[in-house]
Amino acid sequence: MKRTLIIGASKNPERYAYKAAERLLAHGHQIELLGLRDDKIFGQTIDTERKPYKELDTITLYVGPQRQPDYYDYVLSLKPHRVVFNPGTENPEFETLLQENGIEAEEACTLVLLGTGQY
């Protein structure tokens, strides 16, 4: 299964990042969580510290384009296979930067990808 980092993780069940965490786990994927507040969901810790995760397949973004520049170097350092830009997070500048570094940038919805078997 695909090890996924959710950037913008939240304990609020109304947030899409929360729903994505729930669905990823239900589909058997391993998740890591990075958010603004220390918390726990589904028995997993939402980290506020940017850890050097290894062997990530996917990073799925739930942070708007205005806040993404703070994450550019961090995401590049993790060398994921791909970064999913969920609706509202699209960022042509970041997408180009990722592609220039050999990382797939995909404008898609993690929930839809999981629901249609395309994740």
Secondary structure as UniProt FT lines:
FT   STRAND          4..7
FT   TURN            13..14
FT   HELIX           16..26
FT   TURN            27..28
FT   STRAND          31..34
FT   STRAND          39..41
FT   TURN            42..43
FT   STRAND          44..47
FT   STRAND          58..61
FT   TURN            65..67
FT   HELIX           68..71
FT   HELIX           72..78
FT   STRAND          82..85
FT   TURN            87..88
FT   HELIX           92..100
FT   TURN            101..102
FT   STRAND          104..107
FT   HELIX           110..115
FT   TURN            116..117
//
